[in-house]
Amino acid sequence: MNVVESEVKALEEIARASSLADLEEVRLRHLGRNGVINQLLSEIPELPRQEDRKTAGGLINSVKEKIENALEEKDRELKKKDLKEIDRSSFDITSPGISPHVGSIHPLTQFREFVRDTFSRLGFEEAYAPHLEEDEYNFGLLNIPPDHPSRDLWDTLYLEDGRAMRTHTSNMQVREMRRRKPPIRVMTFDRCFRYENVDPHHSHTFTQFEVLYVDKDVSMGQLRFLSDLFLKLVLGEKTKTRFRPKYYPFVEPGVGVDALCPFCEGKGCRVCGMEGWFEIAGAGLVHPQVLRNGGIDPKVYSGLAWGFGPDRMLMIKLGIEDIRYFYEGDLRFAKQF
Ligand SMILES: [Zn+2]
């Protein structure tokens, strides 16, 4: 095959190549180690005349260059075509990507932040007390001696050594009174535990919030103010509340705090169990004996305690039907808030 023929053939094949794989085959056939061009170059020494060898060498190299240029151009063309095809068919560059999973904050955690924020602006400082507690802090020092009938209010999870999983956040009270000097303003938002038959309204683990305020001349009026201020912030400005006498051994007097049912406005509906009111918080003035147990003279100081169950309040506020959702760790639940 002469040089001109091989040039024509190579350029034809390049023009015909319809894919990058085809093109690579053409390149190997002509420019590869055993390709046509090398074949031609190897024949040069056989030419008898020095002049002819020189001419042939130059000619073959210029053909080689033309083939290389044609290959390069075709390569660009084919790559462009490939992209266009991808664009047209399977791959839509305008379609949105796979969005990453975005977490959300558990409703109880969100609420805790709100409650902490609200009460810290009123001067309350956060306090913590153990979940696994000595009997005296959970009961005895709060005016609930071992044989006191009010212990029946709590079905308690005891350990063999006599300690208990705290049944309320009130185990914080005497601990904080002993650690501080009046005026005392502390709050706690944390878990409590009871031996409950688990159902949509009862869980062995639940949350309580409470504040303790000890100072000179602390009164029911302040308790009423604090209670209304907070419940209006949470449930809305129009929320109506009422105090009802209620017995807790560590306060005197003790009150149950009710909020008017926002769904029926007191007429009675399924949500409020036809009552028209929800019991939403418990409170009272700290019992003088509890103050004494905390090392505070009840003749000089008085105190108030006020608290509620955040689970229950959120269930009312957000329309959550089952308390167990809070503690199951199901992302489908948490993602809704
Ligand atoms: Zn109602």
Residues whose N, C-alpha, C, O or C-beta is under 5 A from the ligand:
A	BS01	ZN	C261 F263 C264 G268 C269 V271 C272 G276
